[in-house]
Structures are given as C-alpha cells and as structure tokens.
Amino acid sequence: MQVNLRKPRISLVALVLAVAGASAPAQQLARLSQDDAAIAAIPDAPVPQEDAEPAQPGQVAGTEFAQDPALAQTPASAAGQSNSQTGSQSAQPDATQQQPSTQKSQHETAEEQLKAQEKQRILGIVPYFGTTYVSDAASLTSGQKMKLAFRSAIDPFTFAGAFIVAGLREANGQNKGFGWGAEGYFKLSGAAYLDAFNGNMIGNGILPSIFRQDPRYFRLGHGTVRHRIFYAMASAVICKHDKTGKWEPNYSNVGGNIAAGAISNLYYPPTNSGWGQTITTGLIVTAEGMVGSTFQEFWPDLSRKFLHQDPTHGLDAQAAARDKAQKQKNAQDAPK
C-alpha cells in the first residue's frame, strides 16, 4: 500500500492577489507569473514507500541492475577492486626481468680455483701452479690461461731455476759459444730463462687458447701406483678439451716446446742452434715434462707421509673412499 504524501500546490500568484488585491501593478503581476512558472518546472520529490521490499543483490536504491555479477557492483566497489588488481599486478615481478642467479658463473668458479692453485708450492718454495686437484675443474678463458702462464713465468723460483740450469750446463760443458767465466754463465742463465719463459707463454697460454685446450695437469690422486705413473706421463701428450672435457692430443704442450726451441735460435750461438737441435730440444723438454708431472702426481702422498700435511685438503681421501665403495659394489654384483 502506498501513501501519497504529495501536498496540493498553491499558486503564488493567487496568494499575492489575495494579500495585495487587484490593485497591484501589471508589471509585478507579470514577474510573479514568471516565478510561478519556474517553480512549476521543478520536478516532484520522490515518494517514499512504506511497504517497499528490501533491496536484493544487484539492486541499489530501488534500481535493478543486470543479472551479471560484474555489472551488479557499485562504482565504488568496482573502482576498489580495479585498484586492488592493479596493485597486485604491479607487485608481481615482471617475468621478462632476469632474477639474480644464486649460482656462480663458470668464470667466477675458475677464478676461485686459480687462486687456490697459485698457493701450491712444493716445500713452500717450488711452484706448481699448473696442477689442479679438482677432476672437474671449470674451464679457463683465454685471459685466465695467459694469466696463469705469465704468473708461472715471472715467479722468483723460475729465475732461480734458470741459474741452476745454467750451472748444470756449464758443469757438463754444454755452454759452447757462450764463453767461460761469469760472463758466459750469466749469458747461459739468460738463455735458460728465455727458454722457460717462451715455453710457458706459448705452450700454456697462447696455443691452449687457440686450440681450446686446458693447459693444467689434472692430478689423478687415486688408483694403483703403476696406473698413476702412466697417467702422469701421458698428460704430457694428451689433455682435456675446454668445451667437451674429452681427452685429445696435447698439441699445445708439444707444439709449445718445439716453438720455444725454434725461437731459441735467435739468441743461442750457432753451435747450439739449428732445426735439428730445435726438434731435439722440444722432445727433450716434453720428456722432462713427463718426469715433472709424475712428481706432481705423488707429491701430496709424500707430503702426507713425511710432512703430515695434505695439500689436497681431503680430496684424496674422498677419492679413495669412492674407489673403495665402487670395489665393494662390484664385488657384490659379481656372480657367485
């Protein structure tokens, strides 16, 4: 039931005529008529309903909206939801942005391993920076190979080694053309150092960068003594490839020794030079490298036995444990 509370509208003109009478001027009557017309143009106020039913979902103040829930939202709630969605989307990281990696890059890993290698010395004196105890060491970049070769070439012991070699050659009468005495000895020492420097830079830096080969000696550290000796000697003529990690002919080491011998023709006397001498010297240096690799293979064993120091920091013990576990597994799997 609706109750009509609309009041009857009283004409303003009639009210004025009743008070002022018919004697009012014509202009005032016209003005009053215009005001009355303006008031009449005002729309009626909404009529309240006593028995109006409560607003249902999707209705606001008696107005029905579409049945779609998305259209039933009020402008305020829709705006709030839009802002909320926008804020949540902006809070989420962009998928195209690269997240910071927690893993170290190959270059960083190789740098850390090189720093550890540069601390390796036999009896705290003789450097062997080109040996790694990590079987799966990260491959080196060309810059890192050159850095490692140069670091070994300028080590104080390298200079000392040149004086030792010169003394041995002079004692064995191998200083033909350099002369005797102090002058001949220092000339021979300089030649010996240039041999070491050229062989290091070419065989461990330049050629490994060209052929993509790793110039380091990957120490085995486990297995039988005979197997380790053959492995160390073979490392002078085989090496690992940077990308594949497979063993291949060591063009860098052998080629570097021969190239260094060829360059030595520039500063050795004619009696100690020539292509025949160059090839012979390159092969001799390669054989000397086999002996050096064998000593580097067993040096940690000697250090643990006599000095009670482990240069590998437990890596040999881990390798031995793996070998023992593998042998036990093979024994169990073998048919009885």
C-alpha positions in Angstrom: 0.0 0.0 0.0 1.4 3.4 -1.0 0.5 6.6 0.9 0.6 9.7 -1.3 2.1 12.5 0.7 2.2 15.0 -2.1 0.7 18.3 -0.9 -1.5 20.4 -3.2 0.4 23.1 -5.0 -0.7 26.7 -4.2 -0.3 29.3 -6.9 2.0 32.1 -5.8 0.0 34.5 -8.0 -3.2 33.7 -6.2 -1.6 34.2 -2.8 -0.3 37.6 -3.8 -3.6 38.7 -5.2 -5.3 37.7 -2.0 -3.0 39.9 0.0 -2.4 42.9 -2.2 -5.7 42.8 -4.0 -6.3 43.5 -7.6 -4.7 47.0 -7.4 -1.1 45.5 -7.9 0.7 46.9 -11.0 0.7 44.9 -14.1 4.5 44.6 -14.2 4.6 43.0 -10.8 1.9 40.5 -11.8 3.9 39.5 -14.8 7.1 39.0 -12.8 5.2 36.9 -10.3 3.8 34.8 -13.1 7.3 34.1 -14.4 8.5 33.0 -10.9 5.5 30.7 -10.6 6.3 29.1 -13.9 9.9 28.5 -12.8 8.7 26.8 -9.6 6.3 24.7 -11.5 9.2 23.4 -13.6 10.9 21.9 -10.5 10.3 18.1 -10.5 8.4 16.4 -7.7 10.3 14.8 -4.8 10.4 11.0 -4.8 7.6 9.4 -3.0 8.6 7.2 -0.1 7.1 3.7 0.1 6.2 2.2 3.4 5.9 -1.4 2.1 9.0 -1.3 -0.1 10.8 -4.6 -0.2 14.5 -4.7 0.9 17.0 -4.3 -1.9 18.1 -7.5 -3.4 21.6 -8.3 -4.6 22.1 -6.4 -7.8 19.7 -3.5 -6.7 20.7 -0.2 -5.3 18.0 2.2 -4.0 15.2 0.5 -5.9 17.1 0.4 -9.2 17.5 -3.1 -10.8 20.8 -4.0 -12.4 21.6 -6.7 -14.9 21.9 -10.2 -13.7 25.7 -10.2 -14.5 27.5 -10.1 -11.1 30.2 -7.9 -12.7 27.6 -5.3 -13.6 26.0 -5.5 -10.2 29.0 -3.9 -8.4 28.7 -0.4 -7.3 31.1 2.1 -8.9 33.0 2.4 -5.6 33.5 -1.3 -5.2 34.4 -1.7 -8.8 36.9 1.0 -8.6 38.4 -0.5 -5.4 38.6 -3.9 -7.0 40.3 -2.4 -10.1 42.8 -0.6 -7.9 43.4 -3.8 -5.9 44.0 -5.8 -9.1 46.3 -3.1 -10.4 48.3 -3.1 -7.2 48.6 -6.8 -7.1 49.8 -7.0 -10.7 52.3 -4.2 -10.1 53.6 -6.0 -7.0 54.3 -9.1 -9.0 57.8 -9.2 -10.6 58.0 -8.9 -14.4 58.6 -12.2 -16.0 60.9 -10.7 -18.5 63.2 -9.4 -15.8 66.1 -11.6 -15.0 66.3 -12.8 -11.5 69.7 -12.7 -9.8 71.3 -16.1 -10.1 72.5 -17.8 -6.9 74.9 -20.0 -8.8 78.4 -18.8 -9.6 79.3 -18.4 -13.2 82.0 -20.6 -14.8 84.4 -17.6 -14.9 83.9 -16.9 -11.1 84.4 -20.6 -10.3 87.6 -20.8 -12.4 88.9 -17.6 -10.7 88.5 -19.2 -7.3 90.2 -22.4 -8.4 93.1 -20.4 -9.9 93.6 -18.5 -6.6 93.9 -21.8 -4.8 96.4 -23.1 -7.4 98.6 -20.1 -7.1 99.2 -21.1 -3.5 100.6 -24.5 -4.4 104.3 -24.9 -3.7 106.5 -27.9 -3.0 108.2 -27.4 0.4 106.8 -23.9 0.3 109.3 -23.0 -2.5 108.8 -24.7 -5.8 105.6 -23.6 -7.5 103.3 -25.9 -9.4 100.5 -23.6 -10.3 99.6 -25.6 -13.4 98.3 -28.6 -11.4 94.7 -28.9 -10.2 93.3 -31.4 -7.6 89.8 -31.0 -8.9 88.9 -33.6 -11.5 86.1 -31.5 -13.0 87.7 -28.1 -12.7 86.0 -25.3 -14.5 87.4 -24.5 -18.0 89.6 -21.4 -18.2 89.1 -18.5 -20.5 91.9 -17.3 -22.8 92.7 -14.5 -20.5 92.9 -16.8 -17.5 95.2 -19.1 -19.4 97.6 -16.3 -20.3 97.4 -15.0 -16.7 98.3 -18.5 -15.3 101.2 -18.9 -17.7 102.6 -15.4 -17.0 102.3 -15.9 -13.3 104.4 -19.0 -13.5 106.9 -17.4 -15.9 107.7 -14.5 -13.5 107.8 -16.4 -10.3 111.1 -15.9 -8.4 111.8 -19.6 -8.5 111.7 -19.5 -12.3 114.6 -17.1 -12.3 116.4 -19.2 -9.7 115.7 -22.3 -11.8 117.4 -20.6 -14.8 120.6 -20.1 -12.8 120.5 -23.7 -11.6 120.1 -25.0 -15.2 122.9 -22.7 -16.4 125.2 -24.1 -13.7 124.5 -27.7 -14.7 125.1 -27.0 -18.3 128.3 -25.2 -17.6 129.4 -28.1 -15.4 128.6 -30.6 -18.3 130.3 -28.5 -20.9 127.1 -27.5 -22.7 127.8 -23.8 -22.8 129.7 -23.8 -26.1 129.6 -20.4 -27.7 128.7 -18.5 -24.5 132.3 -18.4 -23.2 133.6 -19.3 -19.7 133.6 -17.4 -16.5 131.0 -15.1 -15.1 130.1 -13.6 -18.4 129.4 -16.9 -20.1 127.5 -18.1 -17.0 125.1 -15.1 -17.0 124.6 -15.4 -20.7 123.7 -19.0 -20.4 121.4 -18.2 -17.4 119.6 -15.6 -19.5 119.1 -18.1 -22.4 117.8 -20.7 -19.9 115.3 -18.2 -18.5 114.1 -17.3 -22.0 113.6 -20.9 -22.8 111.4 -21.3 -19.8 109.5 -18.1 -20.4 108.8 -18.8 -24.1 107.8 -22.4 -23.4 105.5 -21.3 -20.6 103.8 -18.5 -22.6 103.4 -20.4 -25.9 102.7 -23.9 -24.5 100.5 -22.9 -21.6 99.0 -19.7 -22.8 98.9 -18.9 -26.5 98.4 -22.4 -28.1 95.9 -23.6 -25.5 93.8 -20.5 -26.2 94.0 -21.3 -30.0 93.2 -25.0 -29.7 90.8 -24.6 -26.8 92.8 -27.0 -24.6 93.3 -26.9 -20.9 97.0 -26.4 -20.1 96.8 -27.7 -16.5 97.7 -31.1 -15.2 94.6 -32.8 -13.7 96.1 -34.9 -10.9 94.5 -38.4 -10.5 95.3 -38.9 -6.8 93.9 -42.5 -6.6 94.4 -45.9 -8.1 97.4 -48.1 -8.3 100.9 -46.7 -8.4 101.5 -48.0 -11.9 98.3 -46.6 -13.3 99.1 -43.2 -11.8 102.6 -43.2 -13.3 101.3 -44.0 -16.8 98.6 -41.4 -16.4 101.1 -38.7 -15.3 103.4 -39.4 -18.2 100.6 -39.5 -20.7 99.5 -36.0 -19.6 102.5 -34.5 -21.5 101.0 -35.6 -24.8 97.2 -35.6 -24.1 95.0 -33.0 -22.4 91.4 -32.1 -21.9 89.4 -30.0 -24.4 87.7 -26.9 -22.9 84.1 -27.5 -24.1 83.8 -31.3 -24.4 86.1 -32.2 -21.5 87.4 -35.2 -23.5 91.0 -36.2 -23.8 92.8 -35.4 -27.0 96.4 -35.0 -28.3 98.2 -32.2 -26.5 99.1 -30.0 -29.5 99.7 -27.1 -27.2 102.4 -28.6 -25.0 104.4 -30.4 -27.7 103.9 -27.5 -30.1 104.9 -25.0 -27.5 108.1 -26.8 -26.7 109.1 -27.0 -30.3 108.1 -23.4 -30.9 110.2 -22.3 -28.0 113.1 -24.2 -29.3 112.8 -22.5 -32.7 112.8 -19.1 -31.1 115.9 -20.0 -29.1 117.8 -20.0 -32.4 117.7 -16.2 -32.2 119.8 -16.0 -29.0 121.8 -19.2 -29.0 125.2 -19.4 -30.6 125.4 -21.3 -34.0 127.0 -24.2 -32.3 123.8 -24.7 -30.1 121.2 -23.9 -32.7 119.7 -25.3 -35.9 116.4 -27.1 -36.8 117.8 -30.4 -35.7 118.7 -29.0 -32.4 115.3 -27.4 -32.2 113.3 -30.6 -32.6 115.6 -32.5 -30.3 115.3 -29.8 -27.6 111.5 -29.8 -28.0 111.3 -33.5 -27.5 113.7 -33.4 -24.5 111.6 -30.7 -22.8 108.5 -32.8 -23.4 110.1 -35.8 -21.7 111.2 -33.6 -18.8 107.5 -32.6 -18.5 106.6 -36.2 -18.1 109.0 -36.5 -15.2 107.7 -33.3 -13.7 104.0 -34.5 -13.9 104.9 -37.7 -12.2 106.5 -35.9 -9.3 103.4 -33.6 -9.1 101.2 -36.7 -9.0 102.9 -38.2 -6.0 103.9 -35.1 -4.1 100.8 -34.9 -1.9 101.4 -38.5 -0.9 104.9 -37.7 0.1 103.8 -34.6 1.9 101.2 -36.5 4.0 103.7 -39.3 4.8 106.8 -37.2 5.8 105.4 -33.7 6.5 102.0 -34.7 7.8 100.4 -32.1 5.6 97.7 -32.7 3.0 97.9 -30.3 0.1 94.7 -31.7 -1.4 92.7 -30.8 1.8 90.9 -34.1 1.9 90.2 -34.6 -1.8 92.5 -37.7 -2.0 90.6 -39.2 1.0 87.3 -38.7 -0.8 88.6 -40.2 -4.0 89.9 -43.2 -2.0 86.5 -43.7 -0.3 84.8 -43.6 -3.7 87.1 -46.2 -5.1 86.6 -48.5 -2.0 82.8 -48.2 -2.3 83.0 -49.0 -6.0 85.1 -52.1 -5.4 82.6 -53.3 -2.8 79.7 -52.8 -5.2 81.5 -54.6 -8.0 82.2 -57.5 -5.6 78.6 -57.7 -4.6 77.3 -57.5 -8.1 79.7 -60.2 -9.4 78.1 -63.6 -9.9 78.9 -66.1 -7.2 
